[in-house]
Amino acid sequence: MKAGWQTKKLGDICDFEGGSQPPKSEFIYDERIGYVRFLQIRDFGSDKNITYIRESKKNRLCCEEDILIGRYGASVGKILGNKAGAYNVALMKTMPNLSIVDRRWFHKFLLSEEFQTPLLNIADRSAQAGFSKDDIYDFPVPVPPLSEQRRIVAILDEAFEGIATAKANTEKNLQNARELFESHAKRVFSQGAGHWPTKTIDEISTNFDSKRVPITKCDRKAGEFPYYGASGIVDYVADYIFDGDTLLISEDGANLLARSTPIAFSVSGRYWVNNHAHILKFDHMATQRFVELFLESIPLDEYITGAAQPKLNQKALNSIPIPIPVSVDEQAQVVGRLEIVADQSELLQAAYERKLAALDELKRSLLHQAFSGAL
């Protein structure tokens, strides 16, 4: 422990207040009702999805200065600030003793591994994957004098500002790297559309959807064979139903619109496929790869149905027009040129993803140094 620092229990420097769950009658969904005073409930979703509620003495309120902690499930340990209004039972408000701790210093302590690690350990042992204020009262907190706390905050604020700028630039470069292949592929396919014939999936492939067999998680036997779903491998099982090269295309799921992972991907060897991915067999690998790259380069929104659960059914899949050379050799040449750009794009993406990981690690390291007295 650094000279002048003290170890205190979390409950000795901060109190906590759980949120409230108002009755449905107090919720208001039309923000144009101007005569009602709205109190905003902010959860961990998008700020575009704002819920409003009537003012009530039963509600627990927070101001923008208050720091909120997520209590349950995926929200455990998430730290929110700058939120004013009523907060719900998934959140807990912190009330630090400002004669002992600086509010900004305390906020950063809650982000550090010194707090997050024991908190997540407690939540993992809970049946509800959560925690109560009693669970965290005895957490040890290394507390420096207030002047030292403010010095630490100043250093961290400056460092975090630089890290945020570097991350923003890196994320922009990462997005540009992802778009590098997409823009090149669109140009190749649009140029080819002028002289290549247009085909549909059912004209150039055989559909094996009828041979798919879903297995519930409790009925799966662990093994060496990949078990594929809409976005790739979801498990490994003891048996297989397909053997050879095929193209899998997502049939349902939010990723059909989000496109955060590929919706068309080639697989080979022995494997199992559930009923969330179409399975197509082609006469030539060049044709399969051509179709895969084409589908990855175009938006599919107009072919997708369902709002709550997006779906690309077989009829819609078969209706997608694909400009494709008649010659398999020409298909292979196009694929070869596209793969060179795809490889370059992937190398750039990997480099930027490593940089983002390094920036996150730098932030964690600075927080650790700050609360171990080494900053």
Residue pairs with C-beta under 8 A, 6 or more apart in sequence:
1 7
1 142
1 373
2 142
2 144
2 373
4 144
4 145
4 148
5 142
5 143
5 144
5 145
5 148
5 373
6 142
6 143
7 140
7 141
7 142
7 143
8 100
8 140
8 141
8 143
9 137
9 138
9 139
9 140
9 141
10 115
10 136
10 137
10 138
10 139
10 140
10 141
11 133
11 136
11 137
11 138
12 97
13 96
13 97
13 100
13 101
13 106
13 141
13 143
14 94
14 95
14 96
14 97
14 101
14 106
15 94
15 95
15 133
16 69
16 92
16 93
16 94
16 95
16 133
16 136
17 60
17 92
17 93
17 95
18 60
18 71
18 89
18 91
18 92
18 93
18 132
18 133
19 60
19 86
19 87
19 88
19 89
19 90
19 91
19 92
19 93
20 58
20 59
20 60
20 86
20 87
20 88
20 89
21 88
21 89
22 53
22 56
22 58
22 59
22 86
26 53
26 54
26 56
26 59
27 51
27 52
27 53
27 54
28 36
28 38
28 52
28 53
28 54
29 51
29 52
31 38
31 50
31 52
36 52
36 54
37 54
37 55
38 52
38 53
38 85
39 52
39 53
39 54
39 55
39 59
39 61
39 85
39 86
40 50
40 51
40 52
40 83
40 84
40 85
40 86
41 51
41 52
41 53
41 85
41 86
41 87
41 88
42 50
42 80
42 83
42 85
42 87
43 75
43 88
43 90
43 91
44 70
44 74
44 75
44 78
44 80
53 59
53 85
53 86
59 86
60 86
60 87
60 93
61 85
61 86
61 87
62 68
62 83
62 84
62 85
62 86
62 87
62 93
63 84
64 81
64 82
64 83
64 84
65 81
65 103
66 81
66 83
66 93
66 94
66 95
67 79
67 80
67 81
67 93
67 94
67 96
67 103
67 106
67 107
67 110
68 79
68 80
68 81
68 83
68 87
68 91
68 92
68 93
68 94
69 77
69 78
69 79
69 80
69 91
69 92
69 94
69 110
70 76
70 77
70 78
70 79
70 80
70 90
70 91
71 89
71 90
71 91
71 92
71 130
71 131
71 132
72 90
72 128
72 129
72 130
73 129
73 130
75 90
75 91
76 119
76 120
76 123
76 129
76 130
76 131
77 116
77 119
77 120
77 123
79 107
79 110
79 111
80 91
81 107
87 93
92 133
94 106
94 110
96 103
96 106
100 143
100 146
101 109
101 143
101 146
101 149
102 146
102 149
102 150
102 153
104 153
104 157
105 149
105 150
105 152
105 153
108 152
108 153
108 156
108 367
108 370
109 115
109 141
109 371
110 116
111 367
112 367
112 368
112 370
112 371
113 364
113 367
113 368
114 141
114 142
114 367
114 368
114 371
114 372
115 139
115 141
118 136
118 139
119 131
119 136
119 139
122 131
122 135
122 136
123 129
123 130
123 131
142 371
142 372
142 373
143 149
144 152
144 373
152 370
152 375
155 370
155 375
156 366
156 367
156 370
156 375
159 363
159 366
160 363
160 366
163 359
163 362
163 363
166 355
166 359
167 356
167 359
170 352
170 355
170 356
170 359
171 352
171 356
173 348
173 352
174 349
174 352
174 353
174 356
177 345
177 348
177 349
177 352
178 345
178 349
180 341
180 344
180 345
180 348
181 297
181 338
181 341
181 342
181 345
182 296
182 297
184 338
184 341
185 293
185 294
185 296
185 297
185 338
185 341
186 297
186 298
188 334
188 337
188 338
189 294
189 297
189 298
189 323
192 323
192 324
192 325
192 334
193 323
196 323
196 324
196 325
196 326
197 323
197 324
197 326
198 321
198 322
198 323
198 324
199 321
199 322
199 324
200 318
200 319
200 320
200 321
200 322
201 207
201 280
201 291
201 317
201 318
201 320
201 322
202 318
204 282
204 287
204 291
204 322
204 324
205 247
205 280
205 281
205 282
205 287
205 288
205 291
206 280
206 281
206 282
207 278
207 279
207 280
207 314
208 242
208 246
208 279
208 280
208 281
209 275
209 278
209 279
209 314
211 241
211 242
211 279
212 241
212 273
212 274
212 275
212 277
212 279
213 241
213 272
213 274
213 275
214 274
214 275
214 276
215 227
215 237
215 272
215 274
217 235
220 227
220 235
220 237
221 237
221 238
221 239
222 236
222 237
222 238
223 236
223 237
223 238
223 239
224 236
224 238
225 236
225 237
225 238
225 239
225 240
225 270
225 271
225 272
226 233
226 235
226 236
226 267
226 269
226 271
226 272
227 233
227 234
227 235
227 236
227 237
227 271
227 272
227 273
227 274
228 234
228 248
228 267
228 271
228 272
228 273
228 274
228 277
229 274
229 276
229 277
230 250
230 251
230 252
230 253
230 255
230 263
230 276
230 277
231 250
231 253
231 255
231 261
231 262
231 263
232 261
232 262
232 265
234 274
237 272
239 272
240 270
240 271
240 272
241 271
241 272
241 273
242 270
242 271
242 272
242 273
242 279
243 269
243 270
244 268
244 269
244 281
245 266
245 267
245 268
245 281
245 282
245 285
245 288
246 266
246 267
246 268
246 279
246 280
246 281
246 288
247 264
247 265
247 266
247 267
247 279
247 280
247 281
247 282
247 288
247 291
247 292
248 264
248 265
248 266
248 267
248 273
248 277
248 278
248 279
248 280
249 263
249 264
249 277
249 278
249 280
249 295
249 312
249 317
250 256
250 263
250 264
250 276
250 277
250 278
250 312
251 275
251 276
251 277
251 278
251 311
251 312
251 313
252 276
252 306
252 309
252 310
252 311
252 312
253 276
253 309
253 310
254 310
255 261
255 263
256 263
256 300
256 304
256 310
256 311
256 312
257 301
257 304
257 310
262 296
263 295
263 296
263 300
263 312
264 291
264 292
264 295
264 296
265 292
266 288
266 289
266 292
273 279
278 312
278 314
278 317
280 288
280 291
282 288
282 291
284 328
284 331
286 328
286 329
286 331
286 332
286 335
287 324
287 328
287 331
289 335
289 339
290 324
290 331
290 334
290 335
291 322
291 324
293 335
293 338
293 339
293 342
294 322
294 324
295 320
300 312
300 320
303 312
303 316
303 317
303 319
303 320
304 310
304 311
304 312
304 316
305 311
305 313
305 316
324 331
325 331
325 334
366 375
368 374
369 375
